[in-house]
Amino acid sequence: MTELSVLDLQNLRHLIGGYSTTHCKMTDYASKTEDPEIKKLFQDAADSAMKNKQELMKFL
């Protein structure tokens, strides 16, 4: 495995933080809506953000 540069680590930190924020917001939005279709849309977005975050964490 190749070594990560400082810039690579900073970019990963930025992306992982963004996905973490997105996951939290989408989960919160899903919990506050009554419409089942909208709730599923937000929950799917939250799940996707968590999956992306976990994939990026593998690089660390």
PyMOL Python script that loads the backbone (N, CA, C, O; Angstrom):
from pymol import cmd

cmd.read_pdbstr("""\
ATOM      1  N   MET A   1       0.848  -1.182   0.000  1.00  0.00           N
ATOM      2  CA  MET A   1       0.000   0.000   0.000  1.00  0.00           C
ATOM      3  C   MET A   1       0.891   1.242   0.000  1.00  0.00           C
ATOM      4  O   MET A   1       1.883   1.300   0.727  1.00  0.00           O
ATOM      5  N   THR A   2       0.542   2.210  -0.799  1.00  0.00           N
ATOM      6  CA  THR A   2       1.335   3.432  -0.876  1.00  0.00           C
ATOM      7  C   THR A   2       1.035   4.335   0.307  1.00  0.00           C
ATOM      8  O   THR A   2      -0.040   4.276   0.905  1.00  0.00           O
ATOM      9  N   GLU A   3       1.998   5.159   0.622  1.00  0.00           N
ATOM     10  CA  GLU A   3       1.815   6.085   1.734  1.00  0.00           C
ATOM     11  C   GLU A   3       0.962   7.259   1.294  1.00  0.00           C
ATOM     12  O   GLU A   3       1.014   7.693   0.143  1.00  0.00           O
ATOM     13  N   LEU A   4       0.178   7.761   2.229  1.00  0.00           N
ATOM     14  CA  LEU A   4      -0.660   8.922   1.958  1.00  0.00           C
ATOM     15  C   LEU A   4       0.114  10.189   2.292  1.00  0.00           C
ATOM     16  O   LEU A   4       0.835  10.253   3.287  1.00  0.00           O
ATOM     17  N   SER A   5      -0.050  11.185   1.446  1.00  0.00           N
ATOM     18  CA  SER A   5       0.584  12.469   1.723  1.00  0.00           C
ATOM     19  C   SER A   5      -0.270  13.252   2.716  1.00  0.00           C
ATOM     20  O   SER A   5      -1.399  12.873   3.028  1.00  0.00           O
ATOM     21  N   VAL A   6       0.284  14.324   3.188  1.00  0.00           N
ATOM     22  CA  VAL A   6      -0.459  15.201   4.108  1.00  0.00           C
ATOM     23  C   VAL A   6      -1.705  15.733   3.404  1.00  0.00           C
ATOM     24  O   VAL A   6      -2.776  15.817   4.006  1.00  0.00           O
ATOM     25  N   LEU A   7      -1.563  16.088   2.141  1.00  0.00           N
ATOM     26  CA  LEU A   7      -2.711  16.600   1.380  1.00  0.00           C
ATOM     27  C   LEU A   7      -3.790  15.524   1.240  1.00  0.00           C
ATOM     28  O   LEU A   7      -4.979  15.815   1.364  1.00  0.00           O
ATOM     29  N   ASP A   8      -3.372  14.283   0.983  1.00  0.00           N
ATOM     30  CA  ASP A   8      -4.337  13.179   0.902  1.00  0.00           C
ATOM     31  C   ASP A   8      -5.097  13.033   2.216  1.00  0.00           C
ATOM     32  O   ASP A   8      -6.317  12.869   2.214  1.00  0.00           O
ATOM     33  N   LEU A   9      -4.384  13.093   3.329  1.00  0.00           N
ATOM     34  CA  LEU A   9      -5.026  12.970   4.643  1.00  0.00           C
ATOM     35  C   LEU A   9      -5.993  14.116   4.915  1.00  0.00           C
ATOM     36  O   LEU A   9      -7.070  13.910   5.475  1.00  0.00           O
ATOM     37  N   GLN A  10      -5.602  15.320   4.516  1.00  0.00           N
ATOM     38  CA  GLN A  10      -6.487  16.474   4.704  1.00  0.00           C
ATOM     39  C   GLN A  10      -7.756  16.318   3.865  1.00  0.00           C
ATOM     40  O   GLN A  10      -8.858  16.618   4.325  1.00  0.00           O
ATOM     41  N   ASN A  11      -7.584  15.847   2.630  1.00  0.00           N
ATOM     42  CA  ASN A  11      -8.750  15.639   1.759  1.00  0.00           C
ATOM     43  C   ASN A  11      -9.670  14.558   2.317  1.00  0.00           C
ATOM     44  O   ASN A  11     -10.892  14.703   2.301  1.00  0.00           O
ATOM     45  N   LEU A  12      -9.077  13.476   2.810  1.00  0.00           N
ATOM     46  CA  LEU A  12      -9.889  12.419   3.420  1.00  0.00           C
ATOM     47  C   LEU A  12     -10.637  12.941   4.637  1.00  0.00           C
ATOM     48  O   LEU A  12     -11.822  12.656   4.809  1.00  0.00           O
ATOM     49  N   ARG A  13      -9.958  13.697   5.474  1.00  0.00           N
ATOM     50  CA  ARG A  13     -10.594  14.269   6.667  1.00  0.00           C
ATOM     51  C   ARG A  13     -11.779  15.142   6.265  1.00  0.00           C
ATOM     52  O   ARG A  13     -12.844  15.079   6.879  1.00  0.00           O
ATOM     53  N   HIS A  14     -11.588  15.947   5.239  1.00  0.00           N
ATOM     54  CA  HIS A  14     -12.647  16.839   4.760  1.00  0.00           C
ATOM     55  C   HIS A  14     -13.837  16.021   4.239  1.00  0.00           C
ATOM     56  O   HIS A  14     -14.983  16.303   4.588  1.00  0.00           O
ATOM     57  N   LEU A  15     -13.570  15.024   3.418  1.00  0.00           N
ATOM     58  CA  LEU A  15     -14.646  14.207   2.847  1.00  0.00           C
ATOM     59  C   LEU A  15     -15.369  13.397   3.921  1.00  0.00           C
ATOM     60  O   LEU A  15     -16.599  13.335   3.932  1.00  0.00           O
ATOM     61  N   ILE A  16     -14.610  12.779   4.818  1.00  0.00           N
ATOM     62  CA  ILE A  16     -15.214  11.979   5.880  1.00  0.00           C
ATOM     63  C   ILE A  16     -16.075  12.855   6.782  1.00  0.00           C
ATOM     64  O   ILE A  16     -17.171  12.456   7.178  1.00  0.00           O
ATOM     65  N   GLY A  17     -15.584  14.037   7.106  1.00  0.00           N
ATOM     66  CA  GLY A  17     -16.368  14.965   7.925  1.00  0.00           C
ATOM     67  C   GLY A  17     -17.656  15.389   7.236  1.00  0.00           C
ATOM     68  O   GLY A  17     -18.703  15.507   7.872  1.00  0.00           O
ATOM     69  N   GLY A  18     -17.568  15.618   5.930  1.00  0.00           N
ATOM     70  CA  GLY A  18     -18.761  16.005   5.173  1.00  0.00           C
ATOM     71  C   GLY A  18     -19.806  14.904   5.148  1.00  0.00           C
ATOM     72  O   GLY A  18     -20.998  15.165   5.307  1.00  0.00           O
ATOM     73  N   TYR A  19     -19.353  13.666   4.948  1.00  0.00           N
ATOM     74  CA  TYR A  19     -20.299  12.543   4.946  1.00  0.00           C
ATOM     75  C   TYR A  19     -20.893  12.323   6.330  1.00  0.00           C
ATOM     76  O   TYR A  19     -22.061  11.955   6.457  1.00  0.00           O
ATOM     77  N   SER A  20     -20.101  12.544   7.356  1.00  0.00           N
ATOM     78  CA  SER A  20     -20.601  12.402   8.722  1.00  0.00           C
ATOM     79  C   SER A  20     -21.685  13.440   9.005  1.00  0.00           C
ATOM     80  O   SER A  20     -22.725  13.126   9.585  1.00  0.00           O
ATOM     81  N   THR A  21     -21.429  14.673   8.588  1.00  0.00           N
ATOM     82  CA  THR A  21     -22.419  15.745   8.762  1.00  0.00           C
ATOM     83  C   THR A  21     -23.687  15.437   7.988  1.00  0.00           C
ATOM     84  O   THR A  21     -24.794  15.610   8.499  1.00  0.00           O
ATOM     85  N   THR A  22     -23.522  14.978   6.746  1.00  0.00           N
ATOM     86  CA  THR A  22     -24.675  14.641   5.908  1.00  0.00           C
ATOM     87  C   THR A  22     -25.494  13.528   6.549  1.00  0.00           C
ATOM     88  O   THR A  22     -26.723  13.591   6.572  1.00  0.00           O
ATOM     89  N   HIS A  23     -24.817  12.515   7.067  1.00  0.00           N
ATOM     90  CA  HIS A  23     -25.523  11.407   7.726  1.00  0.00           C
ATOM     91  C   HIS A  23     -26.357  11.921   8.894  1.00  0.00           C
ATOM     92  O   HIS A  23     -27.527  11.566   9.030  1.00  0.00           O
ATOM     93  N   CYS A  24     -25.761  12.748   9.728  1.00  0.00           N
ATOM     94  CA  CYS A  24     -26.483  13.291  10.890  1.00  0.00           C
ATOM     95  C   CYS A  24     -27.687  14.125  10.475  1.00  0.00           C
ATOM     96  O   CYS A  24     -28.769  13.989  11.046  1.00  0.00           O
ATOM     97  N   LYS A  25     -27.500  14.985   9.481  1.00  0.00           N
ATOM     98  CA  LYS A  25     -28.599  15.847   9.043  1.00  0.00           C
ATOM     99  C   LYS A  25     -29.725  15.048   8.415  1.00  0.00           C
ATOM    100  O   LYS A  25     -30.896  15.283   8.715  1.00  0.00           O
ATOM    101  N   MET A  26     -29.383  14.103   7.544  1.00  0.00           N
ATOM    102  CA  MET A  26     -30.419  13.313   6.875  1.00  0.00           C
ATOM    103  C   MET A  26     -31.179  12.444   7.880  1.00  0.00           C
ATOM    104  O   MET A  26     -32.390  12.265   7.747  1.00  0.00           O
ATOM    105  N   THR A  27     -30.487  11.908   8.874  1.00  0.00           N
ATOM    106  CA  THR A  27     -31.144  11.123   9.917  1.00  0.00           C
ATOM    107  C   THR A  27     -32.102  12.007  10.716  1.00  0.00           C
ATOM    108  O   THR A  27     -33.213  11.592  11.046  1.00  0.00           O
ATOM    109  N   ASP A  28     -31.667  13.210  11.020  1.00  0.00           N
ATOM    110  CA  ASP A  28     -32.515  14.152  11.752  1.00  0.00           C
ATOM    111  C   ASP A  28     -33.742  14.533  10.930  1.00  0.00           C
ATOM    112  O   ASP A  28     -34.858  14.556  11.449  1.00  0.00           O
ATOM    113  N   TYR A  29     -33.533  14.834   9.635  1.00  0.00           N
ATOM    114  CA  TYR A  29     -34.663  15.184   8.768  1.00  0.00           C
ATOM    115  C   TYR A  29     -35.648  14.021   8.670  1.00  0.00           C
ATOM    116  O   TYR A  29     -36.862  14.225   8.695  1.00  0.00           O
ATOM    117  N   ALA A  30     -35.118  12.800   8.557  1.00  0.00           N
ATOM    118  CA  ALA A  30     -35.989  11.624   8.455  1.00  0.00           C
ATOM    119  C   ALA A  30     -36.829  11.445   9.713  1.00  0.00           C
ATOM    120  O   ALA A  30     -37.988  11.038   9.637  1.00  0.00           O
ATOM    121  N   SER A  31     -36.252  11.745  10.853  1.00  0.00           N
ATOM    122  CA  SER A  31     -36.991  11.571  12.104  1.00  0.00           C
ATOM    123  C   SER A  31     -38.073  12.628  12.296  1.00  0.00           C
ATOM    124  O   SER A  31     -39.009  12.429  13.069  1.00  0.00           O
ATOM    125  N   LYS A  32     -37.945  13.737  11.600  1.00  0.00           N
ATOM    126  CA  LYS A  32     -38.897  14.835  11.797  1.00  0.00           C
ATOM    127  C   LYS A  32     -40.032  14.871  10.780  1.00  0.00           C
ATOM    128  O   LYS A  32     -41.000  15.608  10.962  1.00  0.00           O
ATOM    129  N   THR A  33     -39.924  14.090   9.722  1.00  0.00           N
ATOM    130  CA  THR A  33     -40.972  14.136   8.704  1.00  0.00           C
ATOM    131  C   THR A  33     -42.027  13.060   8.957  1.00  0.00           C
ATOM    132  O   THR A  33     -41.745  12.018   9.549  1.00  0.00           O
ATOM    133  N   GLU A  34     -43.222  13.331   8.505  1.00  0.00           N
ATOM    134  CA  GLU A  34     -44.346  12.400   8.675  1.00  0.00           C
ATOM    135  C   GLU A  34     -44.579  11.580   7.406  1.00  0.00           C
ATOM    136  O   GLU A  34     -45.048  10.444   7.475  1.00  0.00           O
ATOM    137  N   ASP A  35     -44.255  12.153   6.262  1.00  0.00           N
ATOM    138  CA  ASP A  35     -44.505  11.496   4.981  1.00  0.00           C
ATOM    139  C   ASP A  35     -43.556  10.301   4.806  1.00  0.00           C
ATOM    140  O   ASP A  35     -42.337  10.471   4.841  1.00  0.00           O
ATOM    141  N   PRO A  36     -44.107   9.096   4.619  1.00  0.00           N
ATOM    142  CA  PRO A  36     -43.257   7.908   4.522  1.00  0.00           C
ATOM    143  C   PRO A  36     -42.293   7.937   3.325  1.00  0.00           C
ATOM    144  O   PRO A  36     -41.173   7.438   3.423  1.00  0.00           O
ATOM    145  N   GLU A  37     -42.719   8.511   2.216  1.00  0.00           N
ATOM    146  CA  GLU A  37     -41.847   8.584   1.035  1.00  0.00           C
ATOM    147  C   GLU A  37     -40.665   9.510   1.292  1.00  0.00           C
ATOM    148  O   GLU A  37     -39.526   9.190   0.952  1.00  0.00           O
ATOM    149  N   ILE A  38     -40.948  10.656   1.892  1.00  0.00           N
ATOM    150  CA  ILE A  38     -39.882  11.616   2.207  1.00  0.00           C
ATOM    151  C   ILE A  38     -38.954  11.030   3.273  1.00  0.00           C
ATOM    152  O   ILE A  38     -37.734  11.183   3.203  1.00  0.00           O
ATOM    153  N   LYS A  39     -39.556  10.350   4.269  1.00  0.00           N
ATOM    154  CA  LYS A  39     -38.760   9.713   5.320  1.00  0.00           C
ATOM    155  C   LYS A  39     -37.793   8.706   4.712  1.00  0.00           C
ATOM    156  O   LYS A  39     -36.623   8.658   5.092  1.00  0.00           O
ATOM    157  N   LYS A  40     -38.282   7.893   3.759  1.00  0.00           N
ATOM    158  CA  LYS A  40     -37.422   6.906   3.108  1.00  0.00           C
ATOM    159  C   LYS A  40     -36.332   7.587   2.289  1.00  0.00           C
ATOM    160  O   LYS A  40     -35.193   7.119   2.269  1.00  0.00           O
ATOM    161  N   LEU A  41     -36.658   8.668   1.626  1.00  0.00           N
ATOM    162  CA  LEU A  41     -35.676   9.416   0.849  1.00  0.00           C
ATOM    163  C   LEU A  41     -34.537   9.910   1.746  1.00  0.00           C
ATOM    164  O   LEU A  41     -33.363   9.745   1.415  1.00  0.00           O
ATOM    165  N   PHE A  42     -34.889  10.507   2.869  1.00  0.00           N
ATOM    166  CA  PHE A  42     -33.877  10.995   3.809  1.00  0.00           C
ATOM    167  C   PHE A  42     -33.077   9.842   4.427  1.00  0.00           C
ATOM    168  O   PHE A  42     -31.860   9.943   4.586  1.00  0.00           O
ATOM    169  N   GLN A  43     -33.764   8.750   4.774  1.00  0.00           N
ATOM    170  CA  GLN A  43     -33.064   7.620   5.377  1.00  0.00           C
ATOM    171  C   GLN A  43     -32.106   6.965   4.384  1.00  0.00           C
ATOM    172  O   GLN A  43     -31.005   6.559   4.756  1.00  0.00           O
ATOM    173  N   ASP A  44     -32.520   6.864   3.129  1.00  0.00           N
ATOM    174  CA  ASP A  44     -31.638   6.318   2.094  1.00  0.00           C
ATOM    175  C   ASP A  44     -30.403   7.205   1.912  1.00  0.00           C
ATOM    176  O   ASP A  44     -29.293   6.703   1.737  1.00  0.00           O
ATOM    177  N   ALA A  45     -30.600   8.508   1.954  1.00  0.00           N
ATOM    178  CA  ALA A  45     -29.477   9.441   1.834  1.00  0.00           C
ATOM    179  C   ALA A  45     -28.537   9.297   3.036  1.00  0.00           C
ATOM    180  O   ALA A  45     -27.318   9.342   2.877  1.00  0.00           O
ATOM    181  N   ALA A  46     -29.093   9.127   4.221  1.00  0.00           N
ATOM    182  CA  ALA A  46     -28.277   8.942   5.428  1.00  0.00           C
ATOM    183  C   ALA A  46     -27.478   7.641   5.338  1.00  0.00           C
ATOM    184  O   ALA A  46     -26.296   7.605   5.683  1.00  0.00           O
ATOM    185  N   ASP A  47     -28.122   6.590   4.880  1.00  0.00           N
ATOM    186  CA  ASP A  47     -27.442   5.299   4.734  1.00  0.00           C
ATOM    187  C   ASP A  47     -26.319   5.381   3.708  1.00  0.00           C
ATOM    188  O   ASP A  47     -25.242   4.817   3.906  1.00  0.00           O
ATOM    189  N   SER A  48     -26.574   6.077   2.624  1.00  0.00           N
ATOM    190  CA  SER A  48     -25.560   6.248   1.581  1.00  0.00           C
ATOM    191  C   SER A  48     -24.363   7.036   2.104  1.00  0.00           C
ATOM    192  O   SER A  48     -23.216   6.685   1.826  1.00  0.00           O
ATOM    193  N   ALA A  49     -24.624   8.080   2.847  1.00  0.00           N
ATOM    194  CA  ALA A  49     -23.545   8.888   3.406  1.00  0.00           C
ATOM    195  C   ALA A  49     -22.698   8.058   4.372  1.00  0.00           C
ATOM    196  O   ALA A  49     -21.472   8.172   4.375  1.00  0.00           O
ATOM    197  N   MET A  50     -23.342   7.227   5.188  1.00  0.00           N
ATOM    198  CA  MET A  50     -22.595   6.383   6.124  1.00  0.00           C
ATOM    199  C   MET A  50     -21.754   5.360   5.375  1.00  0.00           C
ATOM    200  O   MET A  50     -20.613   5.094   5.751  1.00  0.00           O
ATOM    201  N   LYS A  51     -22.309   4.794   4.328  1.00  0.00           N
ATOM    202  CA  LYS A  51     -21.563   3.810   3.527  1.00  0.00           C
ATOM    203  C   LYS A  51     -20.330   4.470   2.907  1.00  0.00           C
ATOM    204  O   LYS A  51     -19.237   3.903   2.932  1.00  0.00           O
ATOM    205  N   ASN A  52     -20.511   5.662   2.355  1.00  0.00           N
ATOM    206  CA  ASN A  52     -19.388   6.378   1.744  1.00  0.00           C
ATOM    207  C   ASN A  52     -18.324   6.718   2.782  1.00  0.00           C
ATOM    208  O   ASN A  52     -17.129   6.603   2.511  1.00  0.00           O
ATOM    209  N   LYS A  53     -18.752   7.130   3.950  1.00  0.00           N
ATOM    210  CA  LYS A  53     -17.811   7.441   5.034  1.00  0.00           C
ATOM    211  C   LYS A  53     -17.003   6.207   5.412  1.00  0.00           C
ATOM    212  O   LYS A  53     -15.784   6.281   5.568  1.00  0.00           O
ATOM    213  N   GLN A  54     -17.680   5.075   5.558  1.00  0.00           N
ATOM    214  CA  GLN A  54     -16.996   3.848   5.934  1.00  0.00           C
ATOM    215  C   GLN A  54     -16.002   3.406   4.860  1.00  0.00           C
ATOM    216  O   GLN A  54     -14.923   2.907   5.179  1.00  0.00           O
ATOM    217  N   GLU A  55     -16.360   3.588   3.597  1.00  0.00           N
ATOM    218  CA  GLU A  55     -15.440   3.244   2.513  1.00  0.00           C
ATOM    219  C   GLU A  55     -14.187   4.125   2.553  1.00  0.00           C
ATOM    220  O   GLU A  55     -13.077   3.639   2.339  1.00  0.00           O
ATOM    221  N   LEU A  56     -14.365   5.398   2.823  1.00  0.00           N
ATOM    222  CA  LEU A  56     -13.216   6.297   2.904  1.00  0.00           C
ATOM    223  C   LEU A  56     -12.341   5.998   4.106  1.00  0.00           C
ATOM    224  O   LEU A  56     -11.125   6.180   4.048  1.00  0.00           O
ATOM    225  N   MET A  57     -12.942   5.544   5.193  1.00  0.00           N
ATOM    226  CA  MET A  57     -12.179   5.223   6.399  1.00  0.00           C
ATOM    227  C   MET A  57     -11.193   4.076   6.153  1.00  0.00           C
ATOM    228  O   MET A  57     -10.196   3.949   6.864  1.00  0.00           O
ATOM    229  N   LYS A  58     -11.469   3.255   5.159  1.00  0.00           N
ATOM    230  CA  LYS A  58     -10.585   2.134   4.847  1.00  0.00           C
ATOM    231  C   LYS A  58      -9.217   2.617   4.351  1.00  0.00           C
ATOM    232  O   LYS A  58      -8.242   1.867   4.410  1.00  0.00           O
ATOM    233  N   PHE A  59      -9.138   3.847   3.870  1.00  0.00           N
ATOM    234  CA  PHE A  59      -7.884   4.377   3.371  1.00  0.00           C
ATOM    235  C   PHE A  59      -6.961   4.828   4.501  1.00  0.00           C
ATOM    236  O   PHE A  59      -5.770   5.049   4.284  1.00  0.00           O
ATOM    237  N   LEU A  60      -7.506   4.962   5.693  1.00  0.00           N
ATOM    238  CA  LEU A  60      -6.694   5.428   6.825  1.00  0.00           C
ATOM    239  C   LEU A  60      -5.964   4.294   7.509  1.00  0.00           C
ATOM    240  O   LEU A  60      -5.240   4.522   8.478  1.00  0.00           O
TER     241      LEU A  60
END
""", "prot")
cmd.dss("prot")
cmd.show_as("cartoon", "prot")
cmd.util.cbc("prot")
cmd.orient("prot")
